[in-house]
């Protein structure tokens, strides 16, 4: 039976929009395959040596810097934790993992930052190719499978019938989980020829 290459649905919360200047604060990864329930692999805070944030970002991400300082893993520890989780789930001889997410290029650049901070090679674990649910959801709109509108995360979750409690929105694990479930719903709808839980335009 054909086994798809490994896909990791990933989300981050960061201290700003610029991966060259601002810190990665939290990261979560969910293993995804088309015919299985998504499997959470890791979720933790990251404590960089110098934590750089903006006020605007901190108003959105709900991250407590005190918690980051107290519970966060160093970049080296974080990369080791990611590799342990990937090895445990996919096996130590795994292929490079493809990252997937909503506007995944943003998160990918912060993962690259994490690996640089740790002195590790991003390409030892991850493929340069990515899968972006923004583009997939835009295709669903273009194909008339969901009403047209902005391809926001909230709109995708609602259109796929994925409830996201307010306390979990804009958290790395909450958003990664909702994105993984949305991806599963979109995959199922293609196979079955129908879209579950579709809502009217917002």
C-alpha positions as CSV (number, residue, x, y, z in Angstrom):
1,X,0.0,0.0,0.0
2,X,1.2,3.5,-0.8
3,X,2.5,5.4,2.2
4,X,2.4,9.2,1.9
5,X,5.5,11.1,2.8
6,X,5.4,12.5,6.3
7,X,3.5,15.8,6.8
8,X,3.6,17.8,10.0
9,X,1.0,20.4,10.6
10,X,2.8,23.2,12.5
11,X,1.9,26.4,14.2
12,X,3.9,29.0,16.1
13,X,3.3,32.0,18.3
14,X,6.0,34.6,18.0
15,X,7.2,37.9,19.4
16,X,6.7,39.7,16.1
17,X,6.5,39.3,12.4
18,X,10.2,39.4,11.5
19,X,12.0,36.1,12.0
20,X,15.3,37.9,11.7
21,X,14.5,40.1,14.7
22,X,11.7,38.6,16.8
23,X,11.7,35.5,19.0
24,X,9.8,32.3,18.6
25,X,7.8,31.8,21.8
26,X,5.7,28.6,21.3
27,X,5.6,25.8,18.7
28,X,3.3,22.8,18.2
29,X,3.4,20.0,15.7
30,X,0.6,17.6,14.6
31,X,1.4,14.5,12.5
32,X,-1.1,14.2,9.6
33,X,-2.0,11.5,7.2
34,X,-5.2,11.4,4.9
35,X,-6.9,8.4,6.5
36,X,-6.0,8.7,10.2
37,X,-6.9,11.0,13.0
38,X,-4.2,13.7,13.4
39,X,-1.7,12.9,16.1
40,X,-0.2,15.6,18.4
41,X,3.6,15.2,18.6
42,X,4.9,18.1,20.5
43,X,3.9,21.5,22.0
44,X,6.2,23.7,24.2
45,X,7.5,27.1,25.0
46,X,10.8,28.3,23.6
47,X,13.2,30.4,25.7
48,X,15.7,32.2,23.5
49,X,18.8,33.7,25.1
50,X,17.5,37.1,24.3
51,X,13.7,37.3,24.0
52,X,12.6,40.0,21.5
53,X,8.9,40.9,21.1
54,X,6.6,43.7,20.0
55,X,3.6,45.0,22.0
56,X,1.3,44.3,19.0
57,X,2.4,40.6,18.9
58,X,1.9,40.1,22.6
59,X,-1.6,41.5,22.4
60,X,-2.5,38.7,20.0
61,X,-0.6,35.6,21.0
62,X,-1.7,35.3,24.6
63,X,1.7,34.1,25.6
64,X,3.0,35.0,29.1
65,X,6.7,35.9,29.0
66,X,7.0,34.9,32.6
67,X,5.8,31.4,31.6
68,X,8.3,31.4,28.7
69,X,11.1,32.3,31.1
70,X,10.0,29.6,33.6
71,X,9.0,26.7,31.3
72,X,10.6,27.4,27.9
73,X,13.1,25.1,26.4
74,X,16.4,26.5,25.1
75,X,16.7,26.4,21.3
76,X,19.0,23.4,21.6
77,X,16.6,21.6,23.8
78,X,13.7,22.5,21.6
79,X,15.4,21.0,18.5
80,X,16.3,17.9,20.4
81,X,12.6,17.6,21.5
82,X,11.4,18.0,17.9
83,X,13.8,15.4,16.6
84,X,12.8,13.0,19.4
85,X,9.2,13.4,18.6
86,X,9.7,12.9,14.8
87,X,12.0,9.9,15.4
88,X,9.4,8.3,17.8
89,X,6.5,8.8,15.4
90,X,8.1,8.3,11.9
91,X,11.2,6.3,12.8
92,X,14.8,7.4,12.9
93,X,15.2,6.5,9.2
94,X,12.3,8.8,8.3
95,X,12.3,10.9,5.2
96,X,12.5,14.7,5.5
97,X,9.2,16.0,6.9
98,X,7.0,18.4,4.9
99,X,5.7,21.3,7.0
100,X,2.0,22.2,6.5
101,X,0.1,25.1,8.0
102,X,-2.0,28.2,7.4
103,X,0.4,30.6,5.9
104,X,3.1,28.1,6.6
105,X,6.0,30.1,5.1
106,X,5.7,32.4,8.1
107,X,6.0,29.5,10.6
108,X,8.7,27.9,8.6
109,X,10.9,30.9,8.8
110,X,10.6,30.9,12.6
111,X,11.5,27.2,12.7
112,X,14.6,28.0,10.6
113,X,15.4,30.7,13.2
114,X,15.0,28.1,16.0
115,X,17.5,25.8,14.3
116,X,19.9,28.6,13.7
117,X,19.7,29.6,17.3
118,X,20.5,26.0,18.2
119,X,23.3,25.7,15.7
120,X,21.5,22.9,13.9
121,X,20.6,22.2,10.3
122,X,16.9,22.7,9.4
123,X,17.3,20.6,6.3
124,X,18.4,17.6,8.3
125,X,14.8,17.2,9.5
126,X,12.6,19.2,7.1
127,X,11.9,19.4,3.4
128,X,12.0,22.8,1.7
129,X,8.7,22.0,0.1
130,X,5.6,23.0,2.1
131,X,1.8,22.5,2.0
132,X,-0.2,25.7,2.7
133,X,-3.8,25.4,3.7
134,X,-4.4,29.0,2.6
135,X,-3.8,27.9,-1.0
136,X,-5.9,24.8,-0.5
137,X,-8.8,26.7,1.0
138,X,-8.5,29.3,-1.8
139,X,-8.8,26.5,-4.4
140,X,-12.0,25.3,-2.6
141,X,-13.4,28.8,-3.0
142,X,-12.3,29.1,-6.6
143,X,-14.0,25.7,-7.3
144,X,-17.2,26.8,-5.7
145,X,-17.0,24.3,-2.9
146,X,-17.2,27.0,-0.3
147,X,-18.5,30.6,-0.6
148,X,-15.9,33.1,-1.7
149,X,-14.2,35.4,0.8
150,X,-11.0,35.9,2.7
151,X,-8.9,32.7,3.3
152,X,-8.5,33.4,7.0
153,X,-8.0,30.6,9.6
154,X,-11.2,31.5,11.3
155,X,-13.2,31.3,8.1
156,X,-11.5,28.0,7.1
157,X,-12.3,26.4,10.5
158,X,-15.9,27.6,10.3
159,X,-16.3,26.4,6.7
160,X,-15.0,22.9,7.6
161,X,-17.2,22.7,10.7
162,X,-14.3,22.8,13.2
163,X,-15.2,24.5,16.4
164,X,-12.3,26.3,18.1
165,X,-12.9,27.4,21.7
166,X,-11.8,31.0,22.2
167,X,-9.3,30.0,24.8
168,X,-7.5,27.8,22.2
169,X,-7.5,30.2,19.3
170,X,-4.2,31.9,18.7
171,X,-2.3,29.3,20.6
172,X,0.2,27.1,18.8
173,X,-1.4,23.8,19.7
174,X,-5.0,25.0,19.3
175,X,-4.4,26.5,15.8
176,X,-2.3,23.5,14.7
177,X,-5.0,21.1,15.8
178,X,-7.8,23.0,14.1
179,X,-5.7,23.3,10.9
180,X,-5.0,19.6,10.9
181,X,-8.7,18.8,11.3
182,X,-9.6,21.2,8.6
183,X,-7.1,19.6,6.2
184,X,-8.6,16.2,7.0
185,X,-12.1,17.5,6.3
186,X,-11.0,19.0,3.0
187,X,-9.3,15.7,2.0
188,X,-12.4,13.7,3.0
189,X,-14.6,16.1,1.0
190,X,-12.6,15.5,-2.2
191,X,-12.9,11.7,-1.8
192,X,-16.6,11.8,-1.0
193,X,-17.5,14.6,-3.4
194,X,-19.2,16.7,-0.7
195,X,-18.1,19.2,1.9
196,X,-19.1,18.6,5.5
197,X,-20.1,21.5,7.7
198,X,-19.9,24.3,5.0
199,X,-21.2,27.6,6.2
200,X,-22.5,30.7,4.4
201,X,-20.1,33.6,3.6
202,X,-18.9,35.8,6.4
